[in-house]
Each structure stands twice: as structure tokens, then as C-alpha cells.
Amino acid sequence: MTALPGRPKGDSDTRARLIHAARCLFVAQPYTKVSTRLLASHAGTNAAMIRYYFVDKAGLFESMIKETFGPLLEQMRQILSQPGELKIAELFTRYYQVMGPHPDLPKLMLRSMLDPQSTENRLVARVFAEFMQGAIQLIGQSLQQPQHLQQGVDAQLARLSLIGLAVFPFIAPPQTLRSQGIELSPEFLTRLAQHNQRLVSQGIFKTASPES
């Protein structure tokens, strides 16, 4: 999306506030229920700023997704560019670091992907597909090296377990998490990443493999 020409008549953090408003509102409500007026009001600005920075609501939504997942995608590219250094546990850590401040975003991603006819799906699909392709490639590279796996590990089932470890905490029903005294805070997700590192290295991979 290309923004309209001209200098915006607003303070310097207006764009960031709009991205934050989009992150809050699109998670809480379906895309069709979130108006540009509501987004602007939540950001403390006016709809003209959405047109200036993002052209329209779809541009704001897409920018929010790209900018939120951008750091994770870049880190994944770096990991994938290091042949022989398959760091599944590092991927978990970085994934949780990105998701920590935005724990409801995976629910938005899932909701979008479950409705292939929605505008959300069209806008999310490109970013989500790149992330999933990278994650599956990294997991696949690790699981295709039997010498790195614990004895008796089924690679296909291990792939499903790894995906579940990454996704489930964010799509679990809130009442399930509350019943276990769990709040998806950055501090909790740091602990969870450390736990999953041990789980992955001791239960699926040999300790000296993907971490070395």
C-alpha cells in the first residue's frame, strides 16, 4: 500500500498509536466490525491519518500484521541461513519473545485462517504462510537427521508435538489457562520457552544436536 502524498498534520507517534489500536481492536472484534472511525478514536486521532499512513483499513491491518511478525520472520531467516546449526529451541525462545507482548495475536491468525473467504484471511495469509514455511523447514531439517533424535522418536509425531508446543498456549481457552493459574505474561512465556528447550532437547533430540 502506498500512502497519500503530503505532510501529516499530527504528532510524531500517530502512526505507532494506529498500529497499537489495530492490534487491540482487530484481536477483540472481527475485521468487519472494526471501522476506521473506531480505530482512529482508539488511537486518539482522526480517520484522515489512516488514509495518510495506510491508505485504508486493510492497509492498516496488513501493516500491523507485518510489523508485529517482522522481527520473528527476520530472526527465522537468520536461523535458516546457518546450515548445520539447527536451533529448534532458539526458535521457540524467539517466537515467545515476539508473542509475549501480544499473546492474543495467534488467536487472530487462527480465526483469519479458518475463514478462507474473509478479508482477514487474504491479508494474513502471506505473512502467516512465510512464518509457517520457515518453521516447518527448520523443524523438518532437524527431524530428517535421525542421528540427532532420541532413540524411538517418531519424526512425524515429533513434528506435530513441536507445532503444538508453539501454538497451544495462545489458542487455549482462557478458562483452561485460568484454572491452572496461568497468565500469558512475558515473564511466564520466558519460563515456558526455557521449559520447552529442556523438553525438546531431552525428549525429542539428543542433548548435543540441534543446540550445538
C-alpha positions in Angstrom: 0.0 0.0 0.0 1.3 3.5 -0.9 0.4 6.3 1.4 -1.1 9.6 0.1 1.3 12.5 -0.6 1.6 15.4 1.7 2.8 16.0 5.2 0.7 14.6 8.0 -0.8 17.0 10.4 -0.3 15.1 13.6 2.2 14.3 16.3 5.1 12.0 15.5 3.7 8.9 17.2 0.4 8.9 15.5 1.3 6.0 13.2 2.5 3.9 16.1 -0.7 4.6 18.0 -2.7 3.5 15.0 -0.8 0.2 14.8 -1.4 -0.3 18.5 -5.1 0.4 18.1 -5.3 -2.0 15.2 -3.6 -4.7 17.3 -6.1 -4.2 20.1 -9.3 -3.9 18.1 -8.7 -6.5 15.4 -7.9 -9.1 18.1 -11.1 -8.3 20.1 -13.5 -8.0 17.2 -14.0 -9.4 13.7 -12.4 -7.3 10.9 -15.8 -6.3 9.5 -16.9 -4.9 12.9 -13.9 -2.5 13.2 -14.4 0.8 11.5 -11.8 3.4 10.6 -13.6 5.8 12.9 -13.3 3.3 15.8 -9.6 2.8 15.0 -8.9 6.5 14.9 -10.8 7.1 18.1 -8.9 4.4 19.9 -5.6 5.9 18.7 -6.7 9.5 19.7 -6.6 10.8 16.1 -8.8 11.0 13.1 -9.5 8.8 10.1 -7.5 11.1 7.8 -4.4 9.8 9.5 -5.3 6.2 8.5 -5.6 7.4 4.9 -2.3 9.2 5.1 -0.3 6.4 6.6 -2.0 3.3 5.3 -4.5 4.3 2.6 -7.4 2.4 4.2 -8.4 -0.1 6.9 -7.0 -3.0 5.0 -3.6 -1.3 4.7 -3.5 -0.6 8.5 -4.4 -4.2 9.2 -1.7 -5.6 6.9 0.9 -3.2 8.3 0.0 -4.2 11.8 0.5 -7.9 11.0 3.7 -7.4 9.1 5.3 -5.1 11.7 4.3 -7.4 14.6 5.7 -10.6 13.0 8.5 -8.9 11.1 11.1 -9.4 13.9 10.2 -13.1 14.1 10.4 -13.6 10.4 13.8 -11.9 10.2 15.2 -14.0 13.1 13.9 -17.1 11.4 15.6 -16.2 8.2 18.9 -15.8 10.1 18.5 -19.2 11.8 17.7 -20.8 8.4 20.7 -19.2 6.8 23.1 -21.1 9.2 23.4 -24.6 7.8 24.4 -27.2 10.3 23.2 -25.1 13.2 19.6 -26.3 13.7 18.3 -24.4 16.7 14.7 -25.5 17.3 14.9 -24.3 21.0 16.1 -20.9 19.8 13.1 -20.7 17.5 10.8 -21.3 20.5 12.6 -18.6 22.5 12.3 -16.0 19.8 8.8 -16.9 19.0 7.7 -16.4 22.6 9.7 -13.2 22.8 7.7 -11.7 19.9 4.4 -13.1 21.1 4.9 -12.2 24.7 3.7 -8.6 24.4 0.9 -9.7 22.0 -0.4 -13.0 23.3 -3.8 -12.7 21.6 -2.4 -12.3 18.1 -2.2 -16.1 17.3 -6.0 -16.2 18.0 -6.5 -13.6 15.4 -4.2 -15.5 13.0 -6.2 -18.7 13.6 -9.6 -17.0 13.2 -8.4 -15.5 10.0 -7.1 -18.8 8.6 -10.3 -20.6 9.4 -12.4 -18.4 7.2 -10.7 -18.5 3.7 -13.3 -16.1 2.3 -12.6 -13.3 4.7 -10.6 -10.1 4.1 -8.6 -11.1 7.2 -7.5 -14.3 5.6 -6.3 -12.6 2.4 -4.3 -10.1 4.4 -2.9 -12.6 7.0 -2.2 -15.5 4.6 1.0 -14.1 3.1 2.7 -13.3 6.5 1.5 -16.4 8.2 2.5 -18.6 5.2 6.0 -17.3 5.3 6.3 -17.9 9.1 4.9 -21.5 8.8 7.0 -22.4 5.8 10.1 -21.2 7.7 9.1 -23.0 10.9 8.2 -26.3 9.1 11.5 -26.1 7.1 13.5 -25.7 10.3 11.7 -28.4 12.1 11.9 -30.7 9.0 15.7 -30.1 8.7 16.1 -31.2 12.4 13.8 -34.2 12.2 15.4 -35.5 9.0 18.6 -36.2 10.8 18.0 -39.5 12.7 21.4 -39.3 14.4 20.1 -36.2 16.3 16.9 -37.8 17.6 16.4 -39.7 20.8 16.0 -43.5 20.2 12.5 -44.5 19.3 11.2 -41.0 18.4 8.7 -40.9 15.5 9.6 -37.9 13.4 6.1 -37.3 12.2 4.6 -37.3 15.7 7.5 -35.2 16.9 6.7 -32.6 14.2 3.1 -32.4 15.5 4.3 -32.1 19.1 6.6 -29.2 18.2 3.8 -27.3 16.4 1.5 -28.0 19.4 4.1 -26.6 21.9 4.3 -23.4 19.9 0.6 -22.9 19.2 -1.4 -24.3 22.1 -0.6 -21.8 24.8 -2.0 -19.0 22.7 -5.2 -20.7 21.5 -6.1 -22.5 24.7 -9.5 -21.4 26.2 -8.9 -18.6 28.7 -10.8 -20.6 31.4 -8.4 -23.5 30.9 -5.4 -21.2 31.5 -7.0 -19.6 34.5 -7.8 -22.9 36.1 -4.1 -23.6 36.0 -3.2 -20.2 37.4 -1.6 -19.2 34.1 -1.3 -15.7 32.7 0.4 -15.3 29.3 2.7 -12.6 30.5 6.2 -12.0 29.1 7.7 -13.4 32.3 5.6 -16.6 32.0 6.5 -17.1 28.4 10.2 -16.7 29.2 9.8 -19.6 31.7 7.8 -21.6 29.1 10.5 -21.1 26.5 13.1 -22.4 28.9 11.0 -25.3 29.8 10.3 -26.2 26.2 14.0 -26.0 25.4 14.6 -28.7 28.0 11.7 -30.7 26.8 12.8 -30.6 23.2 16.4 -31.3 23.9 15.8 -34.2 26.3 12.6 -35.7 25.0 13.0 -35.4 21.2 16.6 -34.5 20.3 19.8 -35.7 21.8 21.2 -33.0 24.0 24.2 -32.3 21.8 22.4 -32.0 18.5 20.2 -29.0 17.5 21.6 -26.9 20.3 25.2 -27.4 19.2 
